Amino acid sequence: MGKSATDCDVLIIGGGLVGASLACALENSGLAVHIVEAYPLESDKQPSYDDRTVALSWGSRCIFGGMGIWDAMADRVEAINTIHISDKGHFGAARLRHQEEHVEALGYVAENRVLGDVLYQRLQQNSKLELHCPAQLISIDQQHDRVVATIRENNKECTVGARLLVAAVGVVSQVSDLLDLGRWVEDFGQCGVIANVTPGFKHNIIAY
């Protein structure tokens, strides 16, 4: 089976929050951008876009605004106007207020699913972006002046050469294995619990 070949400036492996945001940010850069994503462009199937939430700083809000996509999510996120920092049983507390920082809000809480929906809509509207989705990465060949990735899409293999490859797939990934990137892991003997809860009282736009 023969392989088709194409070239681009930036090849992004991974269409999660980081990869999709980067692709949107490069929309008006003049660069030819390709993105490889294993899951169909439906945010409810991408594991990065589930019911977890992310806290966006004011700086992140400004970046999304500059990308022209903040308005699409503004009415689906919750502002953080005050941050209350304390340690139960210990003396002292700190409170940060958005008025003191002269910003609209200190940050925002957004559901990952909302971000995925907004980002994926923008990706599909970008006629300059080449989407390989769903597609799987097969191999990576590092050459003198570029990187050539072999991917499988629609049961066919093709190669994509790029001046820059961006691995937006996390630390433990196929990309790091293919490039033989070393990892150092330390087990702290701890575990975390992620849960969605409904508070018994109104939060009053305060993050504790």
N, C-alpha and C positions, 0 to 999 in steps of 0.2 A: 504494500500500500504506500503510495507516494505521499509526500508531505508538502503542503502549501507553506509559503514563507511570507512574512511581512516585517516591516521595521517601524519603530516609533522612537520617540525621545524618552518617554518614561513608561515603564511597565510596572503596574501596581498589582501585587499578588495579595488578594484579600479584599473583599468588599464590605467589611464591617465598618464600625464607626470611624476608625482612623483612615482606612483606605478610601472609603466613599467620600469622607470630608476632604481628603487631599485631592481626589479627582475633581470634586466640585470647585475647590480653590484654584485649580490649574485651568479652569475652563477658558479664561480669557488670556492665558499666558502666551498663546501662539505655539505651544508645544503639542506635539502629537502624543496623546496619552491612550494607553490601553490598560484595561483592568480585567483581571482573571478572578472570577468568583465561583465557588463550587455550588452555591445554592441559587435557585431561581430568584429573580428580582421581586420577591414578595417578602416584606419585612417580617411576617409572622413565621416564616420558615428559616430565616437566618438566625442561628443561635445567639448572635451578638445582640439581636433586637428582640429581647423578651420583656418580661414584666419588671425587670430590674430598673432602677433609676440611676441617673448620673447627676451630679451637681456641677453646673456650668458656672464658671466665674464670670464676672463682668467683662473681662478681656475676651473670653470665649464668645460671649454674646456679641461683642463688637466685631469679632472675626466673622461670625455667621452673618451679621448684618452687612459687612463688606462683601460677602459672597452673594448677597441678595436672596438669602433663604430664611432669614430670621422671621420675617413677617408671616411666613407659612407655618411657623411653629409657635409664634408669640402667644396665641390664645390657648395653647395646649400645654403650657409650662406654668410653674408656680414660682413667683418671685420670692427671694430671700431679702427682706428689708433689714432684719436685725439678726445678729449672731450672738448667742449666749454661750459662753465658755465657762464651765465650772467642774469641780471634782467633788462629788458627794462625800461629806464627812471631812472635807478639808477647807481651810480658810481661803477666802478670796474668790473673785469671779471677774470676768471681763465681758464687756458688751460692746459690740461694734454695730454702728448704725449707718445706714446708707446716706443719710443727710450729712453726716460728718465727713464722708468721703466724696460728697458732691456727685453722686452717681444715682441713676434711676433705681438700681438695686445692687446689692452686694453680689448677688448671683441668682441662679435659677435652678429649680429641680425639674428634670425632664425624664419622662419614661423613655427607655431605650427604644421601645416600639415606635414612639412618636418620631424620634430622630431618624430611625430607619425609614419610616414612611416618607418623610420630607426629603431625605437624601436620595432615596431611590427614585422618587418622582423627578428630581432634578437631573439625575444621571440619565434617565430615559429621554429627557428633553434636550440633552446635549448632543447635537448632531456631529460634533467634532470628536467625541469620545468613542472609542472602539471597545465594546463590551464583549467579553468572552464569558458567557454565563447561560446555563451552568457549564463549567469546564473544570478540568482537573490538571494540575501541574504534574508533568511526568519527569522532566529532567532540566538541569541548568548547566550551561556550558559557559564558563568565564573565559572570554577571549581578550586580546590585547586592548582593544578599544571599545568593546561592547560586551553585553551579556545576551546569550541566546537561550531562550526557554522553549522547551517542547511541551505542548499542552494537548489534551484530548478534549475535543468539543464536537458534539453531534456524532459520536462514534468514529471520529476521524482525528488523526494527529496532525498538528501544524506547528510551525516554529515562529516565534516572535523575537526579533532582535531589538535590543534597546540600549540607549546610551546609559540609562540608569534604571536599575531594578529596585523597587521598594517592597520590602517584605512587611506587610501590614497584617500579619497573621499570628502575632503573639510570640512569646519567647520559645516555647516548646512547639516547634512546627516542622513541617516537611522541608521548608526552605532552609532552616538552620541545619537540618540533617544533610540535605543535598550539598550544602556549602561547607559542611564539616565545621560548623561554628561551635566552639566549646561553650559549655555552660557550667556554672558553679551553683550548686543547690545546697542550702542549709535547712534542715528540718528543725523548726522551733518547738515542735511538740505541742502546737496549738491548732485550734480549728475555729472557723468562723461560721456564723449562722446568718443567712440572708433571708429576710422575710418582708412581706408587705403587710402593714398593720394599719388599722383605722384608729386614730387617737380618740379618747373619750372626751377631749376638750378641743376647741378650735386652736390651731397653732398660731393664729394671728400673725402670719408671715414671719415667724421667728424660727430660726434653726438653732437647735440645742445641741 
